[in-house]
């Protein structure tokens, strides 16, 4: 393959070098910030030998090339355009300039939560392992594995401790990522987050019982009674507090001489933000977070089938628009407040449904390029990354996407009625069963069967009937 010629063809198909604002690449894809995506000749691009597919997401136009080849094509591309090598951050910055306010807000949430997602997912997988050991009824009727083999209980307790750490100190993780995003010092964000879960504070999970008993500890500040509670598992308080801390730090650094910054900036920002958090930010955001949690729980309690049908059926659309990142924060809030989330299992099934539809296209098509893209993107969706399947295959033909949405809605309705929950966020695909609450694996596997069989069979038959692939 003449890679220089391939790069020239790609450049021509995307509207020429004047249409490129910034360009980089990842393991398999060119990632481009284009000035005008309407100038892309999609048909011409799809017919280029090196191109295995393309899609647009979060303001970036991504072209699937393949591992080992993409970096060579990228080098040829930057040589032809003269734009020079750029980083993912450069492309993200260029892409964000074209976003509307809602898209920018969603991107802020994504930029905060995606960096801490590996820790959350790892915790979810380990909690799933703990569920296998400690969950009753999985291997023995009404007994767990450690009930039958108590010598394993120490291992289960250690796994649980390791798994729970990310959630116990969740404000520290969010504080680090949020303050970094808002332009402050990430270390201060960690300290702020840990302040909110300090052991001297009453644990947030004990707040409900303490409120009923009327024995909530308080501080007396100039005659004001301030509740002395922590914010374990809470998302909103540390998000807003991180914004205040970062903006305060930036403001002070511009005005304090370098020689005095160590003595003034850090103590001032932490003290001011800490006081504001315990006085105003924490109580207000704690109320809003609990209101959101209670509202969602109430809706799904009263309208379980409808809620499951709508959320399960529309989650794929949320991914297309990028709005699914907002629900990551909601899932984390639900886990922190109630110990489980009923939304995440539907996410896992939605991803599987899109993967199954892509696999159906792999089985139905005779086009070798589409076969390669459909098979690799189907595997990716089964492991929780759906964008290649969505934008590279399913949306391209439309009906696989719609069939996957309908199948996911049916499965979402079923598992919601069956009260399936997850104890944490895990891998949003086939391995997702490890995060499902003990005792709910059976209904979840039924839901999984629905999103594997229905999209694959119906999409395959539809594709053969149309004869367009």
C-alpha positions in Angstrom: 0.0 0.0 0.0 1.3 3.4 -1.0 0.8 5.3 2.3 1.7 8.7 0.8 -1.0 8.2 -1.9 -3.5 7.0 0.8 -2.8 10.1 2.9 -3.4 12.3 -0.2 -6.7 10.6 -0.9 -7.8 11.1 2.7 -6.8 14.7 2.6 -8.8 15.3 -0.5 -11.8 13.4 0.9 -11.9 15.5 4.1 -11.8 18.8 2.3 -8.1 19.6 1.9 -5.5 20.9 4.3 -7.3 24.2 4.8 -10.2 22.2 6.4 -7.9 20.8 9.1 -7.7 22.8 12.4 -5.7 20.2 14.3 -4.7 16.5 13.9 -3.4 13.7 16.0 -3.9 10.0 16.3 -4.5 7.2 18.8 -3.8 3.4 18.5 -6.1 2.8 15.6 -7.6 6.2 14.5 -6.8 9.6 13.0 -8.4 12.2 15.3 -9.1 15.4 13.4 -10.6 18.8 14.4 -12.1 20.0 11.1 -13.2 23.5 10.3 -16.3 22.3 8.5 -17.3 18.6 8.6 -19.9 19.1 5.9 -17.0 19.3 3.4 -16.1 15.6 4.0 -16.9 13.4 1.0 -18.0 10.3 3.0 -18.4 8.1 0.0 -15.0 8.9 -1.4 -13.5 8.4 2.1 -15.1 5.0 2.5 -13.6 3.8 -0.8 -10.0 4.6 0.2 -8.1 1.3 0.8 -6.5 2.3 4.1 -9.8 3.6 5.6 -11.9 1.0 7.6 -14.5 3.5 8.7 -15.1 7.0 10.1 -17.3 8.8 12.6 -17.7 12.1 14.3 -18.0 12.5 18.1 -17.5 15.4 20.5 -16.4 17.7 17.8 -13.7 15.3 16.5 -13.8 13.6 13.1 -12.1 10.2 13.6 -10.9 7.9 10.7 -10.3 4.3 11.5 -7.1 3.1 9.9 -5.8 0.3 12.1 -3.0 -0.4 14.5 0.5 -0.1 13.1 -0.6 1.7 10.0 -2.3 4.8 11.5 0.9 6.4 12.8 2.5 6.0 9.3 -0.5 7.5 7.6 -0.5 10.3 10.2 3.2 11.1 9.5 2.4 11.3 5.7 -0.6 13.5 6.5 1.3 16.1 8.6 4.0 16.1 6.0 1.5 16.9 3.3 -0.3 19.6 5.3 2.7 21.1 7.2 0.6 21.4 10.4 3.2 19.7 12.6 2.6 17.0 15.2 -0.1 17.8 17.8 -1.4 16.1 21.0 -4.9 14.9 21.9 -5.2 17.9 24.1 -4.5 20.2 21.1 -7.3 18.5 19.1 -9.7 18.5 22.0 -9.1 22.3 22.5 -9.7 22.9 18.8 -12.8 20.7 18.8 -14.3 22.5 21.8 -14.3 25.8 20.0 -17.2 24.6 17.8 -19.3 23.4 20.7 -22.5 25.1 22.0 -22.8 25.8 25.7 -24.6 22.5 26.5 -21.9 20.5 24.7 -19.2 22.4 26.5 -20.9 21.7 29.9 -21.1 18.0 29.0 -17.4 18.0 27.9 -16.4 19.5 31.3 -18.1 16.6 33.1 -16.5 14.1 30.7 -13.1 15.7 31.2 -13.5 15.4 35.0 -14.9 11.9 35.3 -13.2 10.0 32.4 -9.7 10.3 34.0 -11.0 8.7 37.2 -13.0 6.1 35.4 -10.3 3.4 35.4 -10.2 3.5 39.2 -14.0 3.3 39.4 -14.2 0.4 36.9 -11.4 -1.5 38.7 -13.2 -1.0 42.0 -16.4 -2.3 40.3 -14.6 -5.5 39.0 -13.1 -6.2 42.4 -16.5 -5.7 44.1 -17.9 -8.1 41.6 -15.2 -10.6 42.7 -16.2 -10.0 46.3 -19.9 -10.6 45.3 -18.9 -14.0 44.0 -17.3 -14.9 47.3 -19.8 -13.2 49.7 -23.1 -13.3 47.8 -25.6 -15.8 49.0 -27.4 -18.1 46.6 -24.8 -18.0 43.8 -23.3 -21.4 44.4 -25.3 -22.7 47.4 -28.9 -22.1 48.3 -29.2 -19.2 50.8 -25.5 -19.5 51.6 -22.4 -17.7 50.2 -19.1 -19.3 49.3 -17.5 -18.0 52.4 -20.4 -19.3 54.6 -19.5 -22.8 53.3 -15.8 -22.2 53.3 -15.1 -19.7 56.1 -11.3 -20.0 55.5 -11.9 -17.7 52.5 -13.6 -15.0 54.5 -10.3 -13.1 55.1 -9.6 -13.0 51.4 -13.1 -11.7 50.7 -12.7 -9.0 53.4 -9.4 -7.9 51.9 -10.8 -7.8 48.4 -13.7 -5.7 49.7 -11.4 -3.3 51.4 -9.3 -2.8 48.3 -12.5 -2.5 46.1 -14.2 0.0 48.4 -11.3 2.4 48.7 -12.1 4.3 45.5 -15.7 4.9 46.7 -14.8 5.7 50.3 -12.3 8.4 49.1 -14.3 9.3 45.9 -14.3 13.1 46.7 -10.5 12.9 46.7 -10.5 11.5 43.2 -13.1 13.9 41.9 -11.3 16.8 43.6 -8.0 16.0 41.9 -9.6 15.7 38.5 -12.0 18.7 38.8 -9.4 21.2 40.2 -7.0 20.1 37.4 -9.8 20.7 34.8 -10.7 24.1 36.3 -7.1 25.3 36.2 -6.0 24.9 39.8 -3.3 22.7 41.5 -4.5 19.0 41.5 -2.8 18.4 44.8 -5.1 21.0 46.5 -8.0 19.2 44.9 -7.0 15.9 46.5 -6.6 17.6 49.9 -10.0 19.3 49.5 -11.7 16.0 48.7 -10.1 14.2 51.6 -11.1 17.1 53.9 -14.7 16.2 53.0 -14.3 12.6 54.2 -12.1 13.3 57.2 -12.7 10.7 60.0 -13.5 13.4 62.5 -16.7 14.1 60.5 -19.8 12.0 60.9 -20.0 9.5 58.0 -22.6 10.6 55.4 -24.1 7.1 55.3 -25.0 7.5 59.0 -26.7 10.8 58.4 -30.2 9.4 57.9 -30.3 7.5 61.2 -28.7 10.4 63.1 -31.3 12.8 61.7 -34.1 10.5 63.0 -32.5 10.3 66.4 -31.7 14.0 66.5 -28.0 13.5 67.4 -26.2 15.1 64.5 -22.8 16.6 65.7 -22.4 20.3 65.0 -19.8 23.2 65.1 -20.7 26.5 66.8 -19.4 29.2 64.5 -20.3 32.7 65.9 -23.7 31.4 67.0 -24.4 29.4 63.9 -24.9 25.7 64.2 -23.0 24.0 61.3 -23.6 20.2 60.8 -20.3 18.3 61.2 -20.9 15.7 58.5 -18.8 14.2 55.8 -19.7 13.8 52.1 -18.8 10.2 51.4 -20.1 9.0 48.0 -21.3 12.6 47.1 -20.5 14.1 43.7 -22.0 17.6 43.6 -20.4 19.1 46.8 -16.9 18.4 45.8 -17.5 19.4 42.1 -18.7 22.9 43.1 -16.1 23.2 45.9 -13.3 22.3 43.4 -14.5 25.0 41.1 -14.4 27.6 43.9 -10.9 26.4 45.0 -9.4 26.5 41.5 -10.8 29.9 40.7 -9.7 31.3 44.1 -6.2 29.9 43.6 -5.9 31.3 40.0 -7.1 34.7 41.2 -4.6 34.8 44.1 -1.6 33.6 42.1 -2.1 36.5 39.7 -1.9 39.0 42.6 0.5 37.5 45.1 4.3 37.7 44.6 6.0 34.4 43.8 8.1 34.6 47.0 4.9 34.7 49.1 2.7 32.3 47.2 3.6 29.2 49.2 2.7 31.0 52.5 -0.5 32.7 51.3 -2.1 31.0 48.3 -2.5 27.4 49.5 -3.6 28.2 53.1 -6.0 30.9 52.0 -7.7 28.9 49.2 -8.1 25.8 51.4 -9.4 27.7 54.4 -11.8 29.9 52.4 -13.0 27.0 50.3 -13.3 24.7 53.3 -15.4 27.2 55.3 -17.6 27.9 52.3 -18.1 24.2 51.7 -19.1 23.3 55.2 -21.3 26.5 55.6 -23.0 26.7 52.2 -21.8 24.5 49.3 -21.9 21.2 51.1 -25.4 21.4 52.7 -26.9 22.9 49.5 -25.3 20.3 47.1 -26.0 17.5 49.6 -29.7 18.5 49.4 -29.7 18.7 45.6 -27.9 15.4 45.3 -30.3 13.6 47.6 -33.2 15.2 45.8 -31.9 13.9 42.5 -31.3 10.4 43.9 -34.7 10.2 45.6 -36.4 11.6 42.5 -34.9 9.0 40.2 -35.5 6.1 42.7 -39.1 7.2 43.1 -39.7 7.4 39.3 -38.2 4.0 38.7 -40.1 2.5 41.7 -43.5 3.8 40.4 -42.9 3.4 36.6 -40.2 0.7 36.4 -41.3 -0.8 33.0 -41.6 2.7 31.4 -38.4 4.0 32.9 -36.4 0.9 31.8 -37.9 1.0 28.3 -37.1 4.7 27.8 -33.6 4.8 29.4 -32.6 1.4 28.0 -33.9 2.3 24.5 -32.5 5.8 24.4 -29.1 5.3 25.9 -27.5 4.7 22.5 -28.9 8.1 21.4 -27.2 9.6 24.5 -23.9 8.2 23.3 -24.4 9.7 19.9 -24.9 13.2 21.3 -22.2 12.8 24.0 -24.8 13.3 26.8 -24.1 9.9 28.3 -21.2 11.4 30.2 -23.7 13.3 32.4 -25.2 10.0 33.5 -21.8 8.8 34.7 -22.0 11.4 37.5 -25.6 10.2 38.2 -24.5 6.6 38.5 -21.7 7.5 40.8 -24.1 9.6 42.9 -26.6 6.7 43.1 -23.9 4.2 44.2 -22.6 6.7 46.8 -26.1 7.5 48.2 -27.9 4.1 48.0 -25.1 1.6 47.6 -26.4 0.5 44.1 -27.4 1.9 40.8 -30.3 0.7 38.6 -29.1 2.8 35.6 -25.7 1.2 34.9 -27.0 -2.3 34.1 -29.1 -0.8 31.2 -25.9 0.9 30.0 -24.1 -2.4 29.8 -27.0 -4.0 27.9 -27.2 -1.1 25.5 -23.5 -1.5 24.6 -24.0 -5.2 24.0 -27.0 -4.5 21.7 -24.9 -2.2 19.5 -22.1 -4.8 19.4 -24.6 -7.5 18.4 -26.0 -5.4 15.6 -22.4 -4.8 14.3 -21.7 -8.5 14.4 -24.9 -9.1 12.4 -23.5 -6.8 9.7 -20.2 -8.8 9.8 -22.1 -12.0 9.1 -24.4 -10.5 6.5 -21.9 -8.4 4.4 -19.7 -9.6 1.6 -17.6 -6.4 1.7 -14.3 -7.3 3.3 -13.6 -3.8 4.6 -17.0 -3.6 6.3 -16.4 -7.2 7.7 -13.2 -6.0 9.3 -14.7 -2.9 10.8 -17.9 -4.7 12.0 -16.0 -7.5 13.7 -13.5 -5.3 15.5 -16.1 -2.7 16.5 -18.4 -5.4 17.7 -15.8 -6.8 20.0 -15.1 -3.3 21.2 -18.8 -2.7 22.0 -19.0 -6.0 23.9 -16.1 -4.7 26.0 -17.8 -1.4 26.7 -16.6 1.0 23.9 -19.4 1.5 21.4 -18.4 4.6 19.3 -16.7 2.5 16.5 -19.7 0.3 16.2 -22.2 3.2 16.4 -20.5 5.6 14.0 -18.5 3.2 11.8 -21.3 0.6 11.1 -24.7 0.9 12.7 -25.5 4.6 12.0 -24.0 4.2 8.5 -26.8 1.8 7.7 -29.3 3.2 10.2 -31.5 0.0 10.7 -28.8 -1.8 12.8 -28.8 1.2 15.2 -32.6 1.3 15.4 -32.9 -2.4 15.9 -30.3 -2.3 18.7 -32.1 0.6 20.4 -35.4 -1.3 20.4 -33.8 -4.5 21.7 -32.0 -2.5 24.4 -35.3 -0.9 25.4 -37.0 -4.3 25.7 -34.1 -5.7 27.8 -34.0 -2.5 29.9 -37.7 -2.8 30.7 -37.3 -6.4 31.7 -34.3 -6.0 34.1 -35.8 -2.9 35.6 -39.1 -4.7 36.4 -36.9 -7.5 37.8 -35.1 -4.9 40.1 -31.7 -5.6 38.7 -29.0 -3.3 40.2 -25.2 -3.0 40.2 -23.1 -2.4 43.2 -20.7 -0.2 41.2 -19.8 0.9 37.7 -17.9 -1.8 35.9 -17.0 -2.7 32.3 -20.1 -1.7 30.3 -20.4 -4.9 28.2 -20.2 -8.7 28.5 -18.0 -8.5 31.7 -20.6 -6.2 33.3 -22.3 -9.1 35.1 -19.5 -9.0 37.6 -20.8 -5.7 38.9 -24.4 -6.9 39.2 -25.8 -7.2 42.7 -25.8 -10.7 44.2 -29.1 -12.5 43.5 -29.7 -10.5 40.3 -27.4 -12.3 38.0 -30.2 -14.5 36.6 -32.4 -11.7 35.3 -29.4 -9.8 34.1 -28.3 -12.8 32.0 -31.8 -13.0 30.5 -31.5 -9.3 29.6 -28.1 -10.1 28.1 -29.5 -12.9 26.0 -32.2 -10.5 24.7 -29.6 -7.9 23.5 -27.3 -10.6 22.0 -30.0 -12.6 20.1 -32.6 -10.0 19.0 -30.2 -7.4 17.4 -28.1 -10.1 15.8 -31.0 -12.1 14.3 -33.2 -9.2 13.2 -30.4 -7.1 11.8 -29.0 -10.1 9.9 -32.4 -10.9 8.4 -33.0 -7.3 7.5 -29.7 -6.9 5.9 -30.2 -10.0 3.8 -33.7 -8.8 2.8 -32.4 -5.4 1.7 -29.4 -6.9 0.0 -27.4 -3.6 0.4 -24.3 -4.9 2.0 
